[in-house]
Each structure stands twice: as C-alpha cells, then as structure tokens.
Amino acid sequence: MTANPTPLHSAKASVLRQYYALTKPRVVQLIVFCAVIGMVLAVPGAPSVSELRLAALASLGIWLVAGAAAAFNCIVEQGIDAKMKRTAWRPTARGELGNLQTLLFSAVLCAGGSAILYLWVNPLTMWLTFATFVGYAVVYTVILKPLTPQNIVIGGASGAMPPVLGWAAMTGDVGPEALVLFLIIFLWTPPHFWALALYRVEEYRKSGLPMLPVTHGSAFTRLQILLYTIVLFAACLLPYAMGMSSWLYLAAAIVLSAGFCLYGLRLWRNYSDALARQTFRFSLWHLSLLFAALLLDHYLL
C-alpha cells in the first residue's frame, strides 16, 4: 500500500503549485510555442544537433523570463485580480503568497533566464527578451493598462515579440521574416482580448480598468474586432507573398482567417455573450493552427 503524504509534504506541494501558477503556464506555453516557430523558420531544413541544443536553451531562457513577467504582473494586479472571477484564484489575489515572495521569485526567474540567454544563446536575444519583460510588466501593466482603452493595442507589441526572440536566438539578427510574424501576432491581439472583454465587461467595469467595451461600448468594440480581423487576414497572407511558405500555409491562412472574419462579422451584427466566448476560443485556435501550418509547411514542402 502507498503511504499517505505527510502534512509537510502536502504543504510543500501546495506552495510549489502556487509558485507555478504565478507564471501563468498556459500563456507562457503559447509564448514559447511562438518563439519556437521563429527558431524553426530561421533555420533552413532540418536543424543540426548544435542548433537543437541552442533552441532548447533559448526556449528555457525565454520561458523563465516570460514566467518572471507573469509573476510580476500578479503583484501589480492583485487588487484587480481579486475583483474578477477569471483571475480571483491567483495566489497573490487570494493572499496565499506575499508581494516580497512573489517579487523575489520573479527576480530569480528573470535573472536565471537572462543569464542563460546571454551566456549560451546570444546577447541580442537576452536584451530583446529583457526589453519584452519591461514592456509587458512595466510599460503595459503599470502604465498603459490602467490609463487608456488602447492598452491592448499598444501593449500588444510585447506579446508579439516571441517569434522575433526565437529568430534572433538562432541567427543573432532580426530579419524581415521575423517582423512579419510579429505583425501577425500584433494584429491578432486586439480582437482576441476584446472578445474576452465583451463578455467580461462587468468584471472589467468593477475592476476600474478602461477596457474598450467599458469606455466606448459594445457596438464600437465589435466594429473594431471586425476591422482588425480583416486587416489580420491580409497580414496572414504575407508569409506566402514573401516566399516564406507555400500553398499549404496559404490554404490554412485563408481558411482560418476567413473563419475569424466570419466570427467578427457575426459578433458585429448580432451580439451574444456565448458568441463572444466562441470568438475568443476560436482566436486561440486561429493563432495556434496558423503557426502550426507554418511549421508543417517549412518541413514538408
């Protein structure tokens, strides 16, 4: 028979889960996935053993710094998180971890990730990743988010950086291909988050954050979502137009982007919370499958 865990063992496991939750694992997984896409596209053909090692180290470093930014965000927004059902479970919002504990955890992750990137990847990747940390944790979270309804648009630049980081890790440079990937995520971010904000509008209003549905209303936000999905459609065709991909990616980009536009059109014409939730969920599939198609296209064709 397996012995029951001791109270001390259970307490330690619980604390570890709390620290892990601070890193916002699902968000960081998407960040690292997008960075890996940049790494893959930067290397023609199958990667060598040394390139795989470099990519693994870069992924670890980016994961650590992204987790540090997420933890720092939890400190700044603990009051707001406590008022919103979507985030009230976070350890900082519930008072399970103190600000000093979280700050030290964030600092250790950031220092460790930055050291890995500087020593074993390249300085450019380290500085770009650190700049992304500052952009998200300070410029977006502390300054932009509480001040302007365009917070998602401007702050989206930080969220769009992962493919650039991945590209820089493998090449030591930032090419136009990496900037195209940046543009796609940059344009994808507003309709993705505004769809969420539409059906969470009362929570955002209660929190005091000037999200677009709170400051400009549902109809204006829905129009902005539709317009952004149309512009995003055009941006998603750029990898094919630039010769980065072939027909496989093009077909996926057309189908996925047309689907996103259709959701945007339906949302604009006939709003419901259920449809806003569906749009938000589809946006996650849109970006994931779009980049997966780029990956398949790169190796198969």
N, C-alpha and C positions, 0 to 999 in steps of 0.2 A: 504493500500500500504506500501511496505517496504521502509524505508528511505535509500537513497544512503549513503554509507560510507563517512565519512568526510575525507579530505586530510590527517589529522593527523593519523586517524585510518588506512588508506591505507598505509601510510609510515611505521607505526609500524609493520603492517602485512608483508610488504616487507622486513624489516630488519630481522624479525623472520625467514622468508623463507631463507634469505641469511645465517643466522647462521645455520639453519637446513641443508642447502646444504653443509656447511663446513664439516659436519660429514659423508659425502658420504653414505647416508642412505641405498642404495642397497647393498653396500659392507658390512656395519655393520649388516644388516639383515642376510646375509649369515653367517657372523661370529657368531652371536648369535644362529642361527639355528644349526650350527655345535657344538657349546658349549652345546646346549640343548640335542643333540644326545649323547654327552658324559655323561651328567647328567642322562638321561634316562637309558642308558646301565649300569651305575654304580649302579642302584637300581633294585634289583630283584623283579619282579612282579609289581603290581600297587603301586604307591607311596602313602604314608600317607599324611595327611594334613600338618604336620610339614615339610615333605620333599618337598611338593609342594611350601610351603612358602619359604623354603631355595632356591629352584630352581628359584623362581621368583626374589628373592633378588640378587642371583648370576647373573641372566640374566641382571638385571638392572645395576649392577656394571660393568659387562663386556661390556655392551652396552655403558656406559658412558666413560670408558677408551678407548674403540675402537674408539668412536667418537672423543675423545681428540687427539688420534694419527692421525686420518684422518685430523683434523683441523691443527695440527702442520705440517703435510705433505704439506698442502696447502700453508703454509708460505714459506717453504723451496723451493717448486717447482713452485712458482707463475710465475717466468720468463719463465720456461719451459712450464707451462700450457698455458700461453698466446700465445705460438707459435703453439700449437696443437689444431686442431679443436675439438677433443674429450674432451678437458679439458678447452678450452678458455672461457667457460661460468661460470666457478667458480668465486665466489665473489672476491677472492683475486686476481685472474688473471685479472679481469675487474676493479680492483681498488675500488670496492664498499665497501670493508671492509679493514681497515688498518692492518698492522702487529701487532701493540700493541693490538688492539681489538681482533684479532684472537688468539694471544698468551694468553691473559687473559681468553678468552673463553675456550681454550684448557686446561689451568691450572685448571680452575674451574671444568670442566668435569672430569679431571684426579683425582683431589683431592676428589671430591664427590664420584666417582666410587670406588676409593681406600678405602675411609672411610667405604662405605657400605660393601665391601668385607672383610675388616679387622675386623670390629665390629660385623657384623651379619652373615658372612659366615665362613671364617677361614683365618688365616694369610698366609698359604701356597698359597691359591688361589690369595690373594692380591699380594704377591710377584711375583708369576708366571705371573700374568696379567701385573704388572708393568714392569717386565722384557720383556714381549712381546711388550709393549709400547716403551721401549727403543730400542729394537731390530728392530722394524719397523720404528719408527720416526727418530732415530739417526743412528744406525748401517747400516740399509738398505738405507734409504732415503738420508742421508747426506754423508755416506762414500762409500757404495758399488755401489749404482745405477749409480753415475757418473764416476766410476773408472773401472769397469770390466763388460764384457758381460755375466759373470756368476752371475750377480746381482740377477736375478730371482731365480736361484738355491739356492744360499746361503741365500738370504733374505726370501726364501720360508719357512724357519724354523719358522719365526714369524707368517706367515699366517696359518701354520699348527697347531698352538697351541690351538685353541678354544676347541676341544674335550678334550684335556688334562686339560684345565681350568675347563670345566664342570665336568669332573671326579673328580678332586681334590676338587671341591666345595661340592660334595656330600659325599665323602669318607675321605677327609683330607689327601689323599695319591695319588700317581701316579702309577697305575698298568700297567702291560704289555698290557692289552687290550687298554688302552688309547694311548699307544705308537704305536700300530698298526694303530689306527685311525689317529694319527699324521703322520705316514709313508705314508698312502694313500694320504692325502692332500699334503704332501711334494712332492711326485712324480707326483701328478696331476698338480701342479702349473706351472712348466716349459712349458709343451705342451699347456696349457691353454693360458698363456701370450704370448708365441712365435707365436701362431696362430694369435693373435691380432697384434703383432709386424710385421708380414709378410705383412699384407695389410695396415698397417700404417707406413711402413718403411720410406717413405719420410718425414713424420712428425717427426719421431724419429731422422732421419739424420739432419733435420733442427734444432731440439732442442739441438743437440750435445750429446745426451745420447748414450753410447756404447752398444746398444741392439744387440743381436746376429745377426739378419739379416743385420744390418749396418756394423758390424765388420767382419763377416765371410760369408756373402752372403746368398741368399735364399736357395740354394741347401743344404748347410751344416745345416741350421736351420731346414729344412724339414726332413732331416735324423734324427736329434736329436729328433724332435717331434715323429717320428715313433718309435724310440728306447725307448723313455720314455713311450709311450703308451703301449708297450709290457711289460716293467718292471712293470708298473702300473697295468696291467692285473693280473700279479702274486700277487702283493701286495693286490689287492682287494679280492683275494681268502683266505687270511689269517684269516679273522674273522670266516669263516666256518671251516678252518683247526684247529683253536684254540678252537672250541666249543662255540664261541660267538654267533653263529647264526645257522640256519638250512637251509633246501633246498630252502625256499622262497627267502632268501637273496642270496643264491648261484646262483639261476636261474637269478635273477636280475643282479647280478655282472657279470655273464658270458655274458649276452645279452648286457648290457651297455658297458662293457669293450671291447667286440668284436666290437661293433659299433665304439668306439673311435679309436681302432686299424685300422679299415677299413677307417675311415676318415684320419688317419695318413698315411696309405698306398696310398690312392688316392692323398693326398696332395704331397707326395714324388714323385709319378710317373707323375702327370700331374697338375701342379700348376695353380691356378687362384685366383684372389682376392676374387671372390664370394665363392669359395670353402674354402678359409681361414676363411672367415666370418662364413660360416656354421660350420666349425670345432670349432671355438671359441664359437659359440652359443651352439653347442652340448656338449662341455665340461662343460658348466654351468648346463645343464640338467643331464649330467653324474653324477656329484657330488651330486646334489640335490636329484635325484631319487635313487642313491646308498644309501645315508644316510636315505632317507625315507623308503627304503626297510629294512634297519637295524631296524628302528623304528617299522615298521609293524611286522617284524619277532619276535621282542622282546616281543610284546604283544599278537600276535595271535597264536604263536607256542611255 
